[in-house]
Amino acid sequence: METPPQLTLLDLIEAVAEVTDSEAEQVSVVAHLVNSGRVRLTGSFRRAQLR
């Protein structure tokens, strides 16, 4: 199994913002990526779950 990429929350939000059309979509995608384990957060939000 491949290790998920590790990003800061800001880096993840910026990357998702480049390919989404709305803020609501950005929030949904970021939460899904973090909560599903496809991306791991580093820094202050390490081990966080997003609602």
C-alpha contacts under 8 A as a table, 3 or more apart, distances in Angstrom:
res1	aa1	res2	aa2	distance
4	P	37	G	7.14
4	P	38	R	5.46
4	P	39	V	5.19
4	P	40	R	6.27
5	P	38	R	7.42
5	P	39	V	5.28
5	P	40	R	6.12
6	Q	39	V	6.03
6	Q	40	R	4.66
6	Q	41	L	5.52
6	Q	42	T	6.19
7	L	10	L	7.99
7	L	11	D	6.01
7	L	12	L	6.13
7	L	39	V	7.25
7	L	40	R	6.36
7	L	41	L	5.08
7	L	42	T	5.63
8	T	11	D	5.20
8	T	12	L	6.30
8	T	41	L	5.28
8	T	42	T	4.97
8	T	43	G	6.09
8	T	45	F	7.55
9	L	12	L	5.12
9	L	13	I	6.13
9	L	41	L	6.13
9	L	42	T	7.44
9	L	45	F	6.90
10	L	13	I	5.12
10	L	14	E	6.13
11	D	14	E	5.19
11	D	15	A	6.18
12	L	15	A	5.18
12	L	16	V	6.15
12	L	30	V	7.06
13	I	16	V	5.20
13	I	17	A	5.97
13	I	26	Q	7.18
13	I	30	V	6.67
14	E	17	A	5.09
14	E	18	E	6.54
15	A	18	E	5.46
15	A	19	V	7.29
16	V	19	V	5.56
16	V	20	T	6.27
16	V	26	Q	6.10
16	V	29	V	7.36
16	V	30	V	7.08
17	A	20	T	5.34
17	A	21	D	7.58
17	A	23	E	7.85
17	A	26	Q	6.06
20	T	23	E	7.91
20	T	25	E	6.40
20	T	26	Q	6.17
21	D	25	E	6.92
21	D	26	Q	7.85
22	S	25	E	5.24
22	S	26	Q	6.36
23	E	26	Q	4.95
23	E	27	V	6.23
24	A	27	V	5.23
24	A	28	S	6.25
25	E	28	S	5.09
25	E	29	V	6.09
26	Q	29	V	5.24
26	Q	30	V	6.03
27	V	30	V	5.29
27	V	31	A	6.06
28	S	31	A	5.29
28	S	32	H	6.14
29	V	32	H	5.09
29	V	33	L	6.12
30	V	33	L	5.23
30	V	34	V	6.22
31	A	34	V	5.30
31	A	35	N	5.86
31	A	49	Q	7.81
31	A	50	L	5.37
31	A	51	R	6.68
32	H	35	N	5.23
32	H	36	S	5.74
33	L	36	S	5.46
33	L	37	G	6.31
33	L	38	R	5.19
33	L	39	V	5.57
34	V	37	G	5.35
34	V	38	R	6.28
34	V	39	V	5.25
34	V	40	R	6.24
34	V	41	L	7.27
34	V	49	Q	6.81
34	V	50	L	7.10
35	N	38	R	7.78
35	N	49	Q	5.68
35	N	50	L	6.48
36	S	39	V	7.75
37	G	40	R	6.34
40	R	46	R	7.28
40	R	47	R	7.51
41	L	45	F	6.03
41	L	46	R	4.85
41	L	47	R	6.73
41	L	48	A	7.47
42	T	45	F	6.20
42	T	46	R	4.62
42	T	47	R	7.93
43	G	46	R	5.51
45	F	48	A	5.27
